[in-house]
Amino acid sequence: MIIYVEAKPGARKNEYDILNENTLRVRIAAPAVDGKANDALIDYLAKILKVSKSSVRLLKGTTSMHKKIDIEITLSDWSDFINKT
């Protein structure tokens, strides 16, 4: 499943907001230096979506706040995640 993420590195803590059915705003505590924020974003998405880190792939936006991400997750599990908050 393809989702879009608006990433905000350098936050006080990791947290997210659901913007629409396929877009999240994610605040990441890691700095945007040497790919640390991207790595932390992948770790955080895997944790909140309860999938393995290898199931989360950054497709576009390695140096941008706007990212396109492929996540190996069923539509049912994604819907449950979106609707639980």
GROMACS elastic network, one bead per residue, 0.5 to 0.9 nm:
[ bonds ]
;  ai    aj funct       b0    kb
    1    69     6  0.82027   500
    1    70     6  0.55559   500
    1    71     6  0.52609   500
    1    72     6  0.61482   500
    1    73     6  0.64415   500
    1    74     6  0.75769   500
    1    75     6  0.75532   500
    1    78     6  0.86955   500
    2    22     6  0.75698   500
    2    68     6  0.69246   500
    2    69     6  0.56348   500
    2    71     6  0.63465   500
    2    72     6  0.88101   500
    3    21     6  0.86677   500
    3    23     6  0.58075   500
    3    24     6  0.78337   500
    3    67     6  0.83945   500
    3    68     6  0.60314   500
    3    69     6  0.53493   500
    3    70     6  0.64217   500
    3    71     6  0.75060   500
    4    22     6  0.61852   500
    4    24     6  0.64332   500
    4    25     6  0.86243   500
    4    66     6  0.71642   500
    4    67     6  0.56231   500
    4    69     6  0.60588   500
    4    70     6  0.87919   500
    5    22     6  0.85138   500
    5    23     6  0.55799   500
    5    25     6  0.56476   500
    5    26     6  0.67372   500
    5    65     6  0.77894   500
    5    66     6  0.58531   500
    5    67     6  0.50538   500
    5    68     6  0.64620   500
    5    69     6  0.73397   500
    6    23     6  0.76289   500
    6    24     6  0.62826   500
    6    26     6  0.61548   500
    6    27     6  0.84102   500
    6    64     6  0.88211   500
    6    65     6  0.54608   500
    6    67     6  0.63463   500
    7    24     6  0.83483   500
    7    25     6  0.59755   500
    7    27     6  0.59299   500
    7    28     6  0.71205   500
    7    37     6  0.85966   500
    7    38     6  0.87272   500
    7    41     6  0.78836   500
    7    64     6  0.82169   500
    7    66     6  0.64217   500
    7    67     6  0.73190   500
    8    11     6  0.68893   500
    8    25     6  0.76216   500
    8    26     6  0.61614   500
    8    28     6  0.59754   500
    8    29     6  0.85091   500
    8    32     6  0.88351   500
    8    37     6  0.86944   500
    8    65     6  0.65619   500
    9    26     6  0.83835   500
    9    27     6  0.59379   500
    9    29     6  0.59362   500
    9    30     6  0.59045   500
    9    31     6  0.54562   500
    9    32     6  0.57812   500
    9    37     6  0.59697   500
    9    38     6  0.87601   500
    9    41     6  0.88531   500
    9    65     6  0.84159   500
   10    13     6  0.83297   500
   10    27     6  0.76319   500
   10    28     6  0.60537   500
   10    30     6  0.53840   500
   10    32     6  0.70252   500
   10    37     6  0.80663   500
   11    14     6  0.69067   500
   11    15     6  0.87536   500
   11    27     6  0.57142   500
   11    28     6  0.54029   500
   11    30     6  0.73244   500
   11    31     6  0.81976   500
   12    27     6  0.83402   500
   12    28     6  0.77786   500
   12    29     6  0.54947   500
   12    30     6  0.89179   500
   13    27     6  0.71408   500
   13    28     6  0.63273   500
   13    30     6  0.86604   500
   14    26     6  0.72849   500
   14    27     6  0.53588   500
   14    29     6  0.55114   500
   14    30     6  0.85928   500
   14    40     6  0.89909   500
   14    41     6  0.87191   500
   14    44     6  0.75092   500
   15    25     6  0.84801   500
   15    26     6  0.58766   500
   15    27     6  0.53121   500
   15    28     6  0.69031   500
   15    29     6  0.88464   500
   15    44     6  0.86822   500
   16    24     6  0.66640   500
   16    25     6  0.55116   500
   16    27     6  0.60693   500
   16    28     6  0.86886   500
   17    23     6  0.88503   500
   17    24     6  0.57328   500
   17    25     6  0.51458   500
   17    26     6  0.65295   500
   17    27     6  0.86965   500
   17    85     6  0.88572   500
   18    21     6  0.75041   500
   18    22     6  0.82462   500
   18    23     6  0.63776   500
   18    25     6  0.63856   500
   18    26     6  0.87100   500
   18    82     6  0.71051   500
   18    85     6  0.81370   500
   19    22     6  0.78127   500
   19    23     6  0.54321   500
   19    24     6  0.53887   500
   19    25     6  0.66391   500
   20    23     6  0.52344   500
   20    24     6  0.71511   500
   20    82     6  0.85248   500
   21    24     6  0.84376   500
   21    79     6  0.81664   500
   21    82     6  0.68431   500
   22    82     6  0.86971   500
   26    41     6  0.77847   500
   26    45     6  0.88568   500
   27    41     6  0.85406   500
   28    31     6  0.78295   500
   28    37     6  0.66219   500
   28    38     6  0.89071   500
   28    40     6  0.69442   500
   28    41     6  0.64940   500
   28    44     6  0.82450   500
   29    37     6  0.76485   500
   29    40     6  0.80252   500
   30    33     6  0.83062   500
   30    36     6  0.60948   500
   30    38     6  0.85620   500
   30    39     6  0.87670   500
   30    40     6  0.64455   500
   30    41     6  0.85469   500
   31    34     6  0.86556   500
   31    35     6  0.84964   500
   31    36     6  0.63274   500
   31    37     6  0.55325   500
   32    35     6  0.63906   500
   32    36     6  0.61005   500
   32    38     6  0.76777   500
   32    63     6  0.85775   500
   33    36     6  0.57311   500
   33    37     6  0.69876   500
   34    37     6  0.80943   500
   34    38     6  0.89053   500
   35    38     6  0.52283   500
   35    39     6  0.62553   500
   35    40     6  0.86136   500
   35    62     6  0.77358   500
   35    63     6  0.83649   500
   36    39     6  0.51655   500
   36    40     6  0.60815   500
   36    41     6  0.84737   500
   37    40     6  0.50005   500
   37    41     6  0.59326   500
   37    42     6  0.86160   500
   38    42     6  0.62781   500
   38    43     6  0.86421   500
   38    58     6  0.81544   500
   38    62     6  0.70215   500
   38    63     6  0.88136   500
   39    42     6  0.52376   500
   39    43     6  0.62644   500
   39    44     6  0.86245   500
   40    43     6  0.50098   500
   40    44     6  0.60052   500
   40    45     6  0.85160   500
   41    44     6  0.50815   500
   41    45     6  0.60333   500
   41    46     6  0.84771   500
   42    45     6  0.52117   500
   42    46     6  0.61059   500
   42    47     6  0.85571   500
   42    53     6  0.65189   500
   42    54     6  0.88897   500
   42    56     6  0.61825   500
   42    57     6  0.74620   500
   42    58     6  0.78062   500
   43    46     6  0.52373   500
   43    47     6  0.62197   500
   43    48     6  0.88491   500
   43    52     6  0.86312   500
   43    53     6  0.60348   500
   43    56     6  0.84454   500
   44    47     6  0.50148   500
   44    48     6  0.62049   500
   44    49     6  0.84320   500
   44    53     6  0.88551   500
   45    48     6  0.53141   500
   45    49     6  0.58932   500
   45    50     6  0.81127   500
   45    51     6  0.82264   500
   45    53     6  0.81594   500
   45    56     6  0.74888   500
   45    71     6  0.89748   500
   46    49     6  0.53007   500
   46    50     6  0.56432   500
   46    52     6  0.56709   500
   46    53     6  0.52899   500
   46    54     6  0.84478   500
   46    55     6  0.74809   500
   46    56     6  0.65769   500
   46    71     6  0.86386   500
   47    50     6  0.50953   500
   47    51     6  0.66716   500
   47    52     6  0.78142   500
   47    53     6  0.81006   500
   48    51     6  0.80721   500
   48    81     6  0.86585   500
   49    52     6  0.88620   500
   49    73     6  0.82243   500
   49    77     6  0.83205   500
   49    78     6  0.78805   500
   49    81     6  0.71397   500
   51    54     6  0.82353   500
   51    55     6  0.63245   500
   51    56     6  0.79072   500
   51    71     6  0.84664   500
   51    72     6  0.76885   500
   51    73     6  0.74307   500
   52    55     6  0.52644   500
   52    56     6  0.73051   500
   52    72     6  0.88607   500
   53    56     6  0.55286   500
   53    57     6  0.82668   500
   54    57     6  0.71150   500
   54    71     6  0.89614   500
   54    72     6  0.87893   500
   55    70     6  0.78602   500
   55    71     6  0.55545   500
   55    72     6  0.50206   500
   55    73     6  0.78909   500
   56    69     6  0.69682   500
   56    70     6  0.58944   500
   56    72     6  0.66669   500
   57    68     6  0.87526   500
   57    69     6  0.56615   500
   57    70     6  0.51617   500
   57    71     6  0.64405   500
   57    72     6  0.87937   500
   58    61     6  0.74896   500
   58    62     6  0.73580   500
   58    67     6  0.72110   500
   58    68     6  0.63020   500
   58    70     6  0.64846   500
   58    71     6  0.88435   500
   59    62     6  0.81353   500
   59    67     6  0.74954   500
   59    68     6  0.54353   500
   59    69     6  0.53637   500
   59    70     6  0.66640   500
   60    63     6  0.87093   500
   60    64     6  0.84248   500
   60    66     6  0.81918   500
   60    67     6  0.55201   500
   60    69     6  0.70883   500
   61    65     6  0.68467   500
   61    66     6  0.58492   500
   61    68     6  0.65130   500
   61    69     6  0.88788   500
   62    65     6  0.81950   500
   62    66     6  0.87122   500
   62    67     6  0.71900   500
   63    66     6  0.86852   500
   63    67     6  0.88231   500
   64    67     6  0.67206   500
   71    74     6  0.89972   500
   73    76     6  0.82412   500
   73    77     6  0.64652   500
   73    78     6  0.65568   500
   74    77     6  0.52116   500
   74    78     6  0.62201   500
   74    79     6  0.85703   500
   75    78     6  0.50313   500
   75    79     6  0.60430   500
   75    80     6  0.85478   500
   76    79     6  0.51079   500
   76    80     6  0.61965   500
   76    81     6  0.86584   500
   77    80     6  0.50406   500
   77    81     6  0.62169   500
   77    82     6  0.87041   500
   78    81     6  0.50425   500
   78    82     6  0.61843   500
   78    83     6  0.85705   500
   79    82     6  0.50855   500
   79    83     6  0.59901   500
   79    84     6  0.84160   500
   80    83     6  0.52332   500
   80    84     6  0.59445   500
   81    84     6  0.54230   500
   81    85     6  0.72916   500
   82    85     6  0.63542   500
